[in-house]
Amino acid sequence: MAIRVLTRPTSHRVIASTCKPPPSLANPKLRCFSSIHSVFHRYGFPISQIPNLLSKNQFLLNSNASDIEKSLKILCPSVLEFEFLKDWEMGISNVNSSMVLNVLEVSRKFSLGPETLSRCIQRLKGLGFSDGTVTRVLGGFPMVIVMDENGLGERIQFWVGIGFDTKQIDRIFNLFPSILVFGEFEELGFTLDATRREVVRDPSVLRLELGELSRCLELLGSLKCRVPIKEKIYSEGAFRAGIEVKRRVDCLCRYGLIRRDAFKVLWKEPRAITYEIKRMKFDVLWLVDVPEYLGVNFEKQIVPRYNVIEYLRSKGGLANKVGLKGLIKLSRLIFHNLYVKPYPECEIMFGRFAGDVEVNNKHPVGMWKLFKPKKYPESSKEDLENIKGLFG
């Protein structure tokens, strides 16, 4: 006898409906926002400010909550404690967040306490620095905290020796707080007199950051170029050569190269002097593959070829795009045969092989007479008979 078990399908529908998550948790974006929100809340961020923080930094919403939590654990969690911040009251005005962040980072790295920072601030004030300059120095060069008093005094005496008074020195350090890296110059073997001469000659030296000059000198030491080129680079000394490298790197970076590629370009082409790449309407990234552009004569070699290519492009005479490599790598004769010879109107643009240029004779008029073969007198019948008799 079969037993039929009766079930109520409606009960299944009720149970299934109760298992669905709430709408707020069903949306993956809302779940991500909720988890990130809770992470920031656990680390002490005010609830009212977290939405504003996330809206201004959209990349956080695309990050994993666990990765954000790992980052927050690394970021000096003590700064979230009120008692910790109270101990770090600095006694100076105009304190900004950048300065606080840099100071706390250095202090955490070297396990320094508030008393070390307090002594550093007192030393800076004792040297005549205003509160604004102290803030700028701590924000721009926080490693001043670990400098000894003698080293700091030598930096100030350097400027006194040049002839600046206390107010002028205060203004210099306010504008260029990173000039405390002048100790690096001594480590590189430059005397204070040499440094003083370069500062007086070119005040842009004051903008050097820690490690910049040593990186430039390292590049110069690894150059593989002809001796005359290297002698020209070092003609005014190693210090000036390093500054010139920095200026050229900065110039290339302003046009869009990253610093690594800028150093690479200068290493491949030490003769780099001119930077008219923008006028040629080429992308500056071409320089990474064609650094020779910076070493050729711009007016004599680049402009004529560019004018020919632009003319042919305007007339539709180019099947393929000609890049910077096509202007530089081809020899003058090959470029002439490819782009100039088939189009007589381009001869004048190109210059040297112009059709109306008269080719000079190799020798002056009249010299051809000296190269004519010498004529000998014809043999007589008597001579012929004697020769026949001799060999007959």
C-alpha positions as CSV (number, residue, x, y, z in Angstrom):
1,M,0.0,0.0,0.0
2,A,1.5,3.2,-1.1
3,I,1.6,6.1,1.2
4,R,1.3,9.6,-0.3
5,V,3.0,12.4,1.5
6,L,1.2,15.6,1.1
7,T,3.3,18.8,1.0
8,R,2.2,22.4,0.9
9,P,4.1,24.3,-1.9
10,T,3.3,27.6,-0.3
11,S,5.5,26.8,2.6
12,H,8.5,26.4,0.3
13,R,7.8,29.8,-1.2
14,V,7.7,31.3,2.2
15,I,11.0,29.7,3.3
16,A,12.7,30.6,0.1
17,S,11.6,34.2,0.4
18,T,13.0,34.5,4.0
19,C,16.4,33.3,2.8
20,K,17.0,36.3,0.5
21,P,19.4,38.9,1.8
22,P,18.2,42.4,2.4
23,P,18.3,44.7,-0.7
24,S,21.1,46.8,0.9
25,L,23.4,43.7,1.2
26,A,22.4,42.1,-2.1
27,N,24.1,45.0,-4.1
28,P,27.9,44.2,-4.3
29,K,28.8,47.9,-4.4
30,L,26.8,48.6,-1.2
31,R,28.5,45.6,0.5
32,C,31.9,47.0,-0.5
33,F,31.1,50.5,0.7
34,S,29.8,49.1,4.0
35,S,33.0,47.0,4.6
36,I,35.3,49.9,3.7
37,H,33.2,52.2,5.9
38,S,33.5,49.9,8.9
39,V,37.3,49.6,8.4
40,F,37.8,53.4,8.6
41,H,35.4,53.6,11.6
42,R,37.4,50.9,13.5
43,Y,40.6,53.0,13.0
44,G,39.1,56.1,14.5
45,F,37.8,58.1,11.6
46,P,34.6,60.1,12.5
47,I,31.5,58.5,10.9
48,S,30.3,61.9,9.6
49,Q,33.6,62.4,7.6
50,I,34.0,58.9,6.1
51,P,31.4,59.4,3.2
52,N,33.1,62.6,2.3
53,L,36.5,60.9,2.4
54,L,35.4,58.1,0.1
55,S,33.7,60.5,-2.4
56,K,36.9,62.5,-2.8
57,N,39.0,59.4,-3.2
58,Q,37.0,57.1,-5.5
59,F,40.0,54.7,-5.9
60,L,39.2,53.5,-2.3
61,L,35.9,52.1,-3.5
62,N,37.7,49.9,-6.0
63,S,40.1,48.6,-3.4
64,N,39.8,45.6,-1.2
65,A,38.8,46.2,2.4
66,S,41.6,43.9,3.7
67,D,44.2,45.8,1.6
68,I,43.0,49.1,3.1
69,E,43.2,47.7,6.6
70,K,46.8,46.5,6.0
71,S,47.7,50.0,4.8
72,L,46.1,51.6,7.8
73,K,48.1,49.3,10.1
74,I,51.3,50.4,8.4
75,L,50.4,54.1,8.7
76,C,51.6,54.9,12.2
77,P,48.4,54.0,14.1
78,S,49.6,56.0,17.2
79,V,48.6,59.2,15.5
80,L,45.0,58.3,16.1
81,E,45.5,58.5,19.9
82,F,44.8,61.8,21.5
83,E,47.4,61.3,24.3
84,F,50.0,60.7,21.7
85,L,49.2,63.9,19.8
86,K,49.1,65.8,23.0
87,D,52.7,64.8,23.8
88,W,53.7,66.1,20.4
89,E,52.6,69.7,20.9
90,M,55.4,71.6,19.1
91,G,55.1,75.1,20.4
92,I,55.2,76.7,16.9
93,S,52.4,78.3,14.9
94,N,51.2,77.7,11.3
95,V,51.6,73.9,11.6
96,N,50.3,72.1,8.5
97,S,49.4,68.5,7.9
98,S,52.3,67.9,5.6
99,M,54.8,68.9,8.2
100,V,53.1,66.8,10.9
101,L,53.1,63.7,8.6
102,N,56.8,64.1,7.7
103,V,57.9,64.7,11.3
104,L,55.9,61.7,12.6
105,E,57.2,59.5,9.8
106,V,60.9,60.3,10.6
107,S,60.2,60.0,14.3
108,R,58.7,56.6,13.9
109,K,61.5,55.4,11.6
110,F,64.2,56.4,14.1
111,S,62.2,55.7,17.3
112,L,62.4,59.4,18.4
113,G,60.2,60.9,21.0
114,P,58.7,64.4,21.4
115,E,61.7,65.6,23.4
116,T,64.0,65.1,20.3
117,L,61.7,67.2,18.2
118,S,61.4,69.9,20.9
119,R,65.2,70.2,21.1
120,C,65.4,70.5,17.3
121,I,62.8,73.3,17.2
122,Q,64.7,75.1,20.0
123,R,68.0,74.8,18.0
124,L,66.3,76.2,14.9
125,K,64.8,79.1,16.8
126,G,68.2,79.8,18.4
127,L,69.7,80.2,15.0
128,G,67.3,83.0,14.3
129,F,64.6,81.1,12.3
130,S,61.0,82.3,12.5
131,D,58.1,80.0,13.2
132,G,57.1,80.0,9.6
133,T,60.6,79.0,8.5
134,V,60.8,76.3,11.2
135,T,57.6,74.8,9.8
136,R,58.9,75.0,6.3
137,V,62.2,73.3,7.2
138,L,60.5,70.5,9.2
139,G,58.0,69.9,6.3
140,G,60.6,70.1,3.5
141,F,63.5,68.4,5.2
142,P,62.4,66.5,8.3
143,M,65.7,64.7,8.5
144,V,66.9,67.9,10.2
145,I,65.6,66.3,13.4
146,V,68.4,63.8,13.4
147,M,71.2,66.3,12.5
148,D,73.6,67.2,15.2
149,E,74.0,70.7,16.4
150,N,77.5,71.2,14.9
151,G,76.3,70.0,11.5
152,L,73.4,72.5,11.6
153,G,75.7,75.3,12.7
154,E,78.1,74.6,9.8
155,R,75.2,75.0,7.3
156,I,74.3,78.4,8.7
157,Q,78.0,79.5,8.8
158,F,78.2,78.7,5.1
159,W,75.6,81.4,4.3
160,V,77.1,83.8,6.8
161,G,80.5,83.4,5.0
162,I,78.9,84.3,1.7
163,G,77.7,87.6,3.3
164,F,74.0,87.1,4.2
165,D,72.6,88.4,7.4
166,T,70.2,86.6,9.7
167,K,67.0,87.9,8.1
168,Q,68.2,87.0,4.6
169,I,69.2,83.5,5.8
170,D,65.8,83.1,7.3
171,R,64.2,84.0,4.0
172,I,66.5,81.7,2.0
173,F,65.6,78.7,4.2
174,N,61.9,79.6,4.1
175,L,62.0,79.6,0.3
176,F,64.3,76.6,-0.1
177,P,64.1,74.4,3.0
178,S,65.8,71.5,1.3
179,I,69.2,73.4,1.0
180,L,70.1,71.6,4.2
181,V,71.2,68.8,1.9
182,F,74.4,70.8,1.3
183,G,76.1,68.3,3.5
184,E,75.8,65.9,0.5
185,F,78.2,68.1,-1.4
186,E,81.0,67.5,1.1
187,E,80.3,63.8,0.9
188,L,80.7,64.0,-2.9
189,G,84.1,65.6,-2.5
190,F,83.2,69.3,-3.1
191,T,84.6,71.9,-0.8
192,L,82.6,74.7,0.7
193,D,84.4,77.2,-1.6
194,A,83.4,75.3,-4.7
195,T,79.8,75.1,-3.5
196,R,79.8,78.8,-2.6
197,R,81.0,79.7,-6.1
198,E,78.3,77.6,-7.8
199,V,75.5,79.1,-5.6
200,V,76.6,82.6,-6.3
201,R,76.8,81.8,-10.0
202,D,73.5,79.9,-10.3
203,P,71.0,80.2,-7.4
204,S,69.0,77.3,-8.9
205,V,71.4,75.0,-7.1
206,L,69.3,75.8,-4.0
207,R,66.5,73.7,-5.5
208,L,68.5,70.5,-5.5
209,E,66.9,67.7,-3.5
210,L,68.7,65.0,-1.5
211,G,70.4,62.6,-3.9
212,E,69.8,64.5,-7.1
213,L,73.4,65.7,-7.7
214,S,74.9,62.3,-6.8
215,R,72.5,60.6,-9.4
216,C,73.6,63.1,-12.1
217,L,77.3,62.5,-11.3
218,E,76.7,58.8,-11.4
219,L,75.3,59.2,-14.9
220,L,78.4,61.3,-16.0
221,G,80.7,58.6,-14.6
222,S,79.1,55.9,-16.7
223,L,79.1,57.8,-20.0
224,K,80.7,56.0,-23.0
225,C,81.5,58.7,-25.5
226,R,84.5,60.2,-27.3
227,V,87.2,62.0,-25.2
228,P,86.5,65.4,-26.8
229,I,82.8,65.2,-25.9
230,K,83.6,64.2,-22.3
231,E,86.2,67.0,-22.0
232,K,83.6,69.5,-23.2
233,I,81.1,68.2,-20.6
234,Y,83.7,68.6,-17.8
235,S,85.2,71.8,-19.1
236,E,83.8,73.8,-16.2
237,G,84.2,71.1,-13.5
238,A,82.3,68.2,-12.2
239,F,79.9,70.3,-10.1
240,R,78.8,72.4,-13.1
241,A,78.5,69.2,-15.2
242,G,76.2,67.6,-12.7
243,I,74.0,70.8,-12.6
244,E,73.8,70.8,-16.4
245,V,72.7,67.2,-16.4
246,K,69.9,68.1,-13.9
247,R,68.8,71.0,-16.0
248,R,68.5,68.8,-19.1
249,V,66.7,66.1,-17.2
250,D,64.2,68.7,-15.8
251,C,63.7,70.0,-19.3
252,L,62.9,66.6,-20.8
253,C,60.6,65.9,-17.9
254,R,58.7,69.1,-18.6
255,Y,58.0,67.8,-22.1
256,G,56.5,64.6,-20.7
257,L,59.3,62.1,-20.1
258,I,59.6,60.3,-16.8
259,R,63.0,60.8,-15.0
260,R,64.2,57.3,-15.8
261,D,63.7,57.8,-19.5
262,A,65.2,61.3,-19.4
263,F,68.4,59.9,-17.8
264,K,68.4,57.1,-20.4
265,V,68.2,59.6,-23.3
266,L,71.1,61.6,-21.9
267,W,73.2,58.5,-21.4
268,K,72.7,57.4,-25.0
269,E,73.3,60.9,-26.4
270,P,75.6,63.0,-24.2
271,R,75.7,65.8,-26.9
272,A,72.1,66.7,-26.0
273,I,71.9,70.5,-26.2
274,T,68.8,71.6,-28.0
275,Y,65.2,70.5,-27.4
276,E,63.1,71.7,-30.3
277,I,61.1,68.4,-30.4
278,K,57.9,70.4,-29.8
279,R,58.4,72.4,-32.9
280,M,58.6,69.3,-35.0
281,K,55.2,68.1,-33.8
282,F,56.5,64.7,-32.6
283,D,55.8,63.0,-29.3
284,V,58.6,63.5,-26.9
285,L,58.6,59.8,-26.2
286,W,60.3,59.3,-29.6
287,L,63.5,60.5,-27.9
288,V,63.7,57.3,-25.9
289,D,64.2,55.3,-29.2
290,V,65.9,58.1,-31.2
291,P,68.2,60.0,-28.7
292,E,70.5,60.8,-31.7
293,Y,68.0,63.6,-32.4
294,L,69.6,65.7,-29.6
295,G,73.1,65.3,-31.1
296,V,72.6,66.4,-34.7
297,N,72.6,70.0,-36.1
298,F,69.0,71.1,-35.9
299,E,69.0,73.8,-38.7
300,K,71.2,72.0,-41.2
301,Q,70.0,68.4,-40.8
302,I,66.6,68.3,-39.2
303,V,64.7,71.3,-40.6
304,P,65.4,70.6,-44.4
305,R,64.2,67.0,-44.0
306,Y,61.2,68.0,-42.0
307,N,60.2,70.6,-44.6
308,V,60.4,68.0,-47.4
309,I,58.3,65.5,-45.4
310,E,55.7,68.2,-44.5
311,Y,55.4,69.2,-48.2
312,L,54.9,65.6,-49.4
313,R,52.4,65.0,-46.6
314,S,50.4,68.0,-47.6
315,K,50.4,66.9,-51.3
316,G,49.4,63.3,-50.4
317,G,52.7,61.9,-51.6
318,L,53.5,59.8,-48.6
319,A,52.1,56.3,-48.4
320,N,53.3,55.7,-44.9
321,K,53.8,57.9,-41.9
322,V,57.4,59.1,-41.4
323,G,58.4,59.4,-37.8
324,L,61.4,60.9,-36.0
325,K,63.5,57.8,-36.8
326,G,62.9,58.3,-40.5
327,L,64.3,61.8,-40.2
328,I,67.4,60.8,-38.3
329,K,68.5,57.2,-39.1
330,L,68.6,57.6,-42.9
331,S,71.8,58.9,-44.4
332,R,71.6,62.1,-46.5
333,L,72.0,60.3,-49.8
334,I,69.4,57.7,-49.0
335,F,66.9,60.3,-47.8
336,H,67.5,62.3,-51.0
337,N,66.9,59.2,-53.2
338,L,63.7,58.3,-51.4
339,Y,62.0,61.6,-50.8
340,V,63.7,64.3,-52.9
341,K,64.8,62.9,-56.2
342,P,61.4,61.8,-57.4
343,Y,60.0,65.3,-56.7
344,P,62.1,68.1,-58.4
345,E,60.3,70.8,-56.5
346,C,61.8,69.4,-53.2
347,E,65.3,70.0,-54.4
348,I,65.5,73.6,-53.2
349,M,64.0,72.6,-49.8
350,F,66.6,70.0,-49.3
351,G,69.5,72.2,-50.2
352,R,72.6,70.4,-51.1
353,F,71.3,68.4,-54.1
354,A,69.3,71.2,-55.6
355,G,68.8,70.9,-59.3
356,D,69.9,74.5,-60.1
357,V,73.2,74.1,-58.3
358,E,76.1,74.1,-60.7
359,V,78.6,71.3,-60.2
360,N,82.2,72.5,-60.4
361,N,84.7,70.7,-62.6
362,K,87.2,68.5,-60.9
363,H,90.1,70.2,-62.6
364,P,90.6,73.8,-63.8
365,V,90.1,74.7,-67.5
366,G,93.2,73.6,-69.5
367,M,94.2,70.8,-67.1
368,W,92.8,68.2,-69.5
369,K,95.8,68.7,-71.8
370,L,98.1,67.3,-69.1
371,F,96.1,64.1,-69.0
372,K,96.0,63.4,-72.8
373,P,98.1,60.3,-73.8
374,K,101.4,61.1,-75.4
375,K,101.7,60.6,-79.2
376,Y,104.7,58.8,-80.7
377,P,105.9,59.2,-84.4
378,E,104.8,56.6,-86.9
379,S,107.4,54.0,-87.9
380,S,108.9,54.2,-91.5
381,K,109.0,51.3,-94.0
382,E,112.7,51.0,-93.5
383,D,112.2,50.4,-89.8
384,L,109.6,47.8,-90.5
385,E,111.9,45.9,-92.8
386,N,114.7,46.0,-90.3
387,I,112.4,44.6,-87.6
388,K,111.2,41.8,-89.9
389,G,114.8,41.0,-90.8
390,L,115.7,40.8,-87.1
391,F,112.9,38.4,-86.2
392,G,112.7,36.7,-89.6
